[in-house]
Amino acid sequence: MALLLTRSIACVVDLYARAGLFKEAEEFVMDMEVEPDSPVLGTLVSACRVHGNEEMGRRVSETLVEKGASGGTLALVSNSYASSSRWDESMEVRNVMSCLGLKKMVGCSWIELDV
């Protein structure tokens, strides 16, 4: 899926989730003509984690793991399980990441000043 399209879809999913419309967000993702990719599903998992929607977060997390998501997305899934005190599933995802040699890239940001 093109990067611009992915970002646009992820923004719509995030807007639905911020409004508390999780059912609509999931329907939007699942009814798309293209198959949702990891960033889109990761946005939904992240929103579920923030707002405590454990049932949907679990369902979408399982879909992400089946798709073979990136290290960062799998770390999000692991953290989502951990925040729900589902330690066995969290460790299972971390073990998969370890076996596949996947790691979450360390984030960074910077600001440039004209001084």
C-alpha positions in Angstrom: 0.0 0.0 0.0 1.4 3.4 -0.9 2.8 5.4 2.0 0.4 8.3 1.6 -2.6 6.0 1.5 -1.4 4.2 4.6 -0.9 7.4 6.5 -4.3 8.7 5.4 -6.1 5.5 6.5 -4.2 5.5 9.8 -5.3 9.1 10.4 -8.9 8.2 9.9 -8.6 5.2 12.2 -6.9 7.4 14.8 -9.7 10.0 14.6 -12.4 7.3 15.0 -10.6 5.9 18.0 -10.0 9.3 19.7 -13.8 9.9 19.4 -14.3 6.6 21.1 -15.8 5.0 18.0 -13.9 1.8 18.1 -16.5 -0.3 16.3 -16.6 2.2 13.4 -12.8 2.3 13.3 -12.6 -1.5 13.1 -15.3 -1.7 10.4 -13.5 1.0 8.4 -10.3 -1.0 8.5 -11.9 -4.4 7.8 -14.2 -3.1 5.0 -11.4 -1.4 3.0 -10.9 -2.6 -0.6 -7.2 -3.1 0.1 -5.9 -5.4 2.9 -4.9 -3.3 5.9 -1.1 -3.3 6.6 0.8 -3.2 9.8 0.9 0.6 10.4 -2.9 0.8 10.0 -3.5 -2.1 12.3 -0.9 -0.8 14.7 -2.7 2.5 15.0 -5.9 0.6 16.0 -3.9 -1.5 18.6 -2.3 1.6 20.0 -5.7 3.3 20.3 -7.2 0.3 22.0 -4.3 0.2 24.5 -4.7 3.9 25.3 -8.4 3.7 25.8 -8.5 0.3 27.5 -10.4 -1.6 24.8 -8.8 -4.9 25.5 -11.1 -7.2 23.5 -10.6 -5.4 20.2 -6.9 -4.8 21.0 -6.5 -8.6 21.4 -8.3 -9.3 18.2 -6.3 -6.8 16.1 -3.0 -7.8 17.8 -3.5 -11.4 16.8 -4.1 -10.3 13.2 -0.9 -8.2 13.3 1.1 -11.2 14.6 -0.3 -13.4 11.9 0.8 -10.9 9.2 4.4 -10.9 10.4 4.6 -7.3 11.6 7.7 -5.2 12.1 9.7 -5.1 15.3 8.1 -1.8 16.4 4.6 -3.0 15.8 5.3 -6.3 17.6 6.7 -4.4 20.5 3.5 -2.4 20.6 1.5 -5.7 20.6 3.7 -7.0 23.4 3.3 -3.8 25.5 -0.5 -4.0 24.9 -0.6 -7.5 26.3 1.6 -6.4 29.2 -0.6 -3.5 30.1 -3.5 -5.9 30.3 -1.5 -8.2 32.7 -1.4 -10.9 30.0 2.3 -11.7 30.7 2.4 -15.0 28.9 1.2 -13.5 25.6 3.6 -10.5 26.0 6.6 -12.8 26.5 5.5 -15.0 23.6 5.5 -12.0 21.3 8.9 -10.9 22.6 10.2 -14.5 22.1 9.0 -14.4 18.5 10.7 -11.1 18.0 13.9 -12.5 19.4 13.8 -15.6 17.3 13.3 -13.5 14.2 16.0 -11.1 15.2 13.5 -8.2 15.2 14.0 -5.1 17.4 12.1 -1.9 17.9 14.0 1.0 16.4 14.9 3.6 19.0 12.9 6.8 18.4 14.5 10.2 18.3 13.6 13.7 17.4 15.4 17.0 17.0 14.8 20.7 16.7 16.8 23.0 14.5 17.2 26.6 15.6 18.5 29.5 13.6 20.9 31.0 16.2 
